[in-house]
Amino acid sequence: MGRIAGYLVAAVILAGSGALAYYLVSLAPEPERSEPPPQIPFAQTGRVAAGSGAIPVYGAGTVRPSAEVDIAPLVGGSVVWLDPGFQSGGRIESGQPILRIDNADYLQRLSEAEADLETRRVALYVAQEQGAFARSEFEEYSRQQLEAGSPVGEPGPLALREPEIKAARAALHRAEVQIAGARLALSRTELRAPFAGYVRDESVDTGQFVAAGQTVGRLIAADSVEVVVPLSDSNAAMIPELWKLRAGDADRRVNARVTARFDDDSYAWKGYVDRAEISIDEQTRTIDVIVRVPNPFTAGVPANGSGGVPPLLVGKFVEVEIEGLAPESYFRVPRAALQPGNEIWTVSEDQTVSIVPVRVLQRVNDETFVIGALEDRQPVITGGLRFVTEGMNVQTGTDPSR
């Protein structure tokens, strides 16, 4: 009996617990019902923009002189005068005297050459007079022989003193050459600037002895500088008629803009593509395009409206924007919209996807310039999907999962 009573008590307890649980559940509020989110994938989108005008080609490089020469005298001697502007950073005009060498020895050589020239002139005059006298004597002798009925031959060169006359003429010519050389050496005692420029460095002082050919300074051209811009072959192909450009050809110029930063400000100079190197850099596999900037040492134009007037200094790292090709029709799309295989995934008004193949012209920062069957302001997928199929449905706008 005791075991049966225990079972009855346990059954009563379980039944009471179940009834209490049911009662508590019936008192709980009923949860709100919501429709499950659709299974259509969500895609992030951007907009296509129709392009117009030239497509910019961006690059960067370091400013270098367009011309740079060593300054060296052609004759040796002691420096007796030095232009005050011939110092590092100094401005030198074309043809301006830079230094003078003591010319006393060269004046003496010129005087000696002039004296020797007069001597040779006298020697030639004497030889010619002797030759004329010898000819007159031979003519008189020939007349007497003819009167006597004897035959007369032609006079030889020695009889007319022609060798002496030729030697005198050669000596006179040699003296003229020597005097010309003496005058040239004297003129070279004054060293002049070959072009207008700035002194990059100098290493000479008044009183110093310099030898012929000894470098005493370096001069860089002031009229222009160059920027070597390495570009990929695809970017170089965007420059109009790049391989037809010739250095210094004013009729064919592709405009460029060079920007340099000084402190927190940016300044710009106008330039142009002068030429391209004919070889590819072996290390970077890029093509060096040479951009020339006229009047670089004048004040640059503030690119952001701030003040200050710095020049475009040699050795400065700069950014370059080149005026590229201007296709009749092209589009600017977000760079994230360009898919592998040069495809753009567009979204139509009914939220279906189309795969549009494009030709990539240029990639610039967050934008890509392309040619293809696109439309202005057309939505394109920029994220959210790894792959699509033609005609699949997508959601755009607010992500329903958030």
Summary of the structure (lengths in Angstrom):
residues: 402
radius of gyration: 46.7
end to end distance: 65.1
largest distance: 199.8
contacts: 1106
relative contact order: 0.18
helix: 27%
strand: 34%
